[in-house]
């Protein structure tokens, strides 16, 4: 496969000072890889600047890392438009491509302090390898629904204890995740229905 950014033209490279990093071998994640992904709700959208180092994954339908794990080297080499990089003759041309290619917007999802690329994977992935520290992007921010997460954790403890006395079954993560959407939890014991306020 391509030797990443060290694309040889004669005896010269377009990025001779390229330094490989341990982070380039880390997994490219999806938002659904977050343990509490479903506890985040869309909050706001705006335009701002991010450090590409804080991009930990991509959100891109069924491509790239959907069916199997890949690292950042594999993503860069697997991007459909990576072959376009061969037309550039210098690092400055590559950087200009990252900043000024307006064929499509650069768009990220923000979960806490981490970002997932939604659009512009090619340029934002390049930005990581080029060690660019500041890129303007469209940001859709997701905030953690803390009250729901608290309900989830209370339900997890309560149902575990109740199951020890055969007063309910032990719920799965998905069951509790669904139940945490609501204010009340229902139990049926000895043909009696109980409605319990989770808080």
C-alpha positions, 0 to 999 in steps of 0.5 A: 500500500501507499507509504502514507504521506511519504509518496516518492517522486524520484528520490524526494518525498513531499513530506520528508520530516514526517514523524510516525506517532503511536496515536496513528496506530490507535483504533478509528472509533465510531460514536456507537463505540462509546459506552453511553452513546445513546445517552447523548442528545444533540445540543447545538451546531456552530462553526469553530476551530478544532485540533485534529488530534482530538478526532478519535473516529469517523461517522460515515455510514457503512464505509471504512470502519463499519464492519471491522476495526482499522487504525489511522494508517489504514484509514488514510490509505483506504480513503477513496480520495487518497490517490488524489494526494499524488498530484501534490508536490509539496507539504504546503500544497497538501496543507492548502488542500486541507484548508481550502478544498471547498468541494464539500464542508468539513463537519464533525460530531462532538461528544465531550472533548472528542470528535468524530468526522462526519464529512471531510474525512479525507482532509481531516485525516490528512490534517492529523498526519500533517500535524496541523493544530487548528482547522475550521469545521462545522460542529454538531455538539452532543451533550450527555443527558446526565439525569438519564445516566443517573437514572440508569445507574440507580436502576442498575443497582436496584434491579440487581438487588431486587433480582437477588430476592426474585422480585424482578429479573436482572436486566440487560444493559439495553433493558436498563438503557430503555427504562432510563428514558422514563421517570418511573419504573414498573414492577409486578410482584404478587399480582400487584403492580408497583410504580416507582419513581426512579429518582 
